[in-house]
Structure formats: C-alpha cells, structure tokens
C-alpha cells in the first residue's frame, strides 16, 4: 500500500511540476503583460517600463523610447503618486494565432503629491504588442 501511495504522490508531483513549467498561452501572457505595464508605471519604475518596449516602439507615430523615458521622468518628478485606472480594458491576439496583440482601454491617469489627486486625465488608448520569444513587447501606443 505504501508503494501505491508513493507512486500516486510522485505522479501528482510530476503533474504539478509540468503544469508549473508550462508557459501560459499567448492570450494569458498578453493580459499579464498589460497588467505588468500598469503595475510598473504605478511603481514609478521607468527602467522596467522601458524594458517592456519593443526596439521599434512608437507612440502616436512620432515619439520613440527616448520620449517615453523623458515623459516618465518628468511625471515621476512632478508626482509622488501615479495611478493608472483602467475603466475598461480588452486584449486580443490579432489575427488569432499571430504574434501581434492589441489592447484597447479607457484609462484615467492620476498624479498626486499626497493622497488627493492633483491631476486626473481620461484617455482612450490602444496598445499594439509584438511577441518577442515568450515576452510581449509594446510596439505602438496611441491615445485620444
């Protein structure tokens, strides 16, 4: 009986390890990248945000990663607290099975020195992501 219990335990452990080692599907990984971007912005971690940008990153067809770095530096100097509140957010692989991901969101970006926001700006944003190995990198950012 001990042998059977040990075998079942070993099989369960192996199944758990295989599940833990398997990489998430692209849709799940895309949604995780979007959340990670939001978390890194709120943590004011510009290096980590910049690491998520594709080498061909563009914003509004005219700005590049250097612009993103300078913009974050300015915002983080001005505000001790930065929040990105996603009112709505949806992500999809477009077309299905490709290495391009699209996220569309309605967000509210706030900045504050204390608890009460001094600035709150609503935006409609579209992010285009490119799959780089197993990581999603932000390639294009547009907002209204």
C-alpha positions in Angstrom: 0.0 0.0 0.0 2.9 2.4 0.8 4.2 1.7 -2.7 1.0 2.7 -4.4 0.6 5.9 -2.2 4.2 6.8 -3.1 3.6 6.3 -6.8 0.4 8.4 -6.7 2.3 11.1 -4.8 5.1 11.0 -7.3 2.7 11.2 -10.3 0.8 14.1 -8.7 4.0 16.0 -8.0 5.2 15.4 -11.6 1.9 16.6 -13.0 2.2 19.7 -10.8 5.7 20.4 -12.0 4.7 20.0 -15.6 1.8 22.5 -15.1 4.1 25.0 -13.3 6.8 24.7 -16.0 4.4 25.0 -19.0 4.3 28.5 -20.4 1.0 30.4 -20.4 -0.9 30.6 -23.7 -0.3 33.9 -25.6 -3.6 35.5 -24.6 -2.9 34.9 -20.9 0.6 36.2 -21.4 -0.6 39.3 -23.2 -3.1 40.1 -20.4 -0.3 39.6 -17.9 2.0 42.0 -19.8 -0.7 44.7 -19.8 -1.1 44.3 -16.1 2.6 44.4 -15.6 2.9 47.6 -17.6 0.3 49.2 -15.4 2.0 47.9 -12.2 5.4 49.2 -13.3 4.0 52.6 -14.2 2.3 52.9 -10.8 5.5 51.7 -9.1 7.3 54.5 -11.0 9.8 52.0 -12.3 10.8 53.6 -15.6 13.6 51.1 -16.3 11.2 48.2 -16.0 8.7 50.0 -18.3 11.4 50.7 -20.9 12.4 47.0 -20.8 8.9 46.2 -22.0 9.2 48.4 -25.1 9.9 46.8 -28.5 13.0 48.1 -30.3 10.7 49.7 -32.9 8.5 51.3 -30.3 6.5 54.3 -31.5 3.8 56.5 -29.8 1.4 58.5 -31.9 3.6 57.7 -35.0 6.2 60.3 -33.9 7.6 59.5 -30.4 10.2 56.9 -29.5 11.6 55.2 -26.4 13.7 58.2 -25.5 10.5 60.3 -25.5 8.9 57.7 -23.2 11.9 57.8 -20.8 11.8 61.6 -20.6 8.0 61.7 -20.2 8.1 59.2 -17.3 11.0 61.1 -15.7 9.0 64.3 -15.8 5.8 62.8 -14.5 7.6 60.9 -11.7 9.4 64.0 -10.6 6.2 66.0 -10.6 4.0 63.5 -8.8 4.9 61.2 -5.8 1.9 59.0 -6.6 0.9 57.9 -10.1 -2.2 55.7 -10.7 -3.4 54.2 -13.9 -7.0 53.2 -13.5 -8.4 51.0 -16.3 -12.1 51.7 -16.5 -12.4 49.2 -19.4 -9.7 47.0 -20.9 -9.7 44.3 -23.5 -6.8 42.4 -25.2 -6.8 40.1 -28.1 -4.3 38.4 -30.5 -4.9 39.9 -33.9 -5.3 38.0 -36.1 -5.7 34.9 -33.9 -2.5 32.8 -33.9 -0.3 35.7 -34.9 2.5 37.4 -32.9 0.6 40.7 -32.7 -1.5 41.6 -29.7 -3.9 44.6 -29.4 -5.1 46.1 -26.1 -7.8 48.8 -26.1 -8.7 50.6 -22.9 -10.3 53.6 -21.3 -8.0 54.8 -18.6 -7.8 57.5 -16.0 -4.3 58.6 -15.2 -3.9 60.5 -11.9 -0.9 62.2 -10.3 -0.6 63.4 -6.7 1.9 64.5 -4.2 -0.3 63.2 -1.4 -3.5 61.2 -1.2 -5.7 63.5 -3.2 -5.0 63.6 -7.0 -3.9 66.9 -8.3 -4.4 65.9 -11.9 -6.7 63.3 -13.5 -6.8 62.8 -17.2 -9.0 60.4 -19.1 -7.7 58.7 -22.2 -8.8 56.2 -24.8 -5.7 54.1 -25.5 -4.7 51.5 -28.0 -1.5 49.4 -27.4 -0.1 47.2 -30.1 2.2 44.4 -28.7 4.7 42.2 -30.5 5.6 38.7 -29.3 9.4 38.5 -28.7 10.2 34.9 -27.8 7.8 34.4 -24.9 7.6 38.0 -23.9 5.1 40.6 -25.2 6.8 43.9 -26.1 4.9 47.2 -26.5 5.4 48.3 -30.1 2.9 51.0 -30.7 0.9 53.4 -28.4 -1.9 55.6 -29.4 -4.3 57.7 -27.4 -7.1 60.3 -27.7 
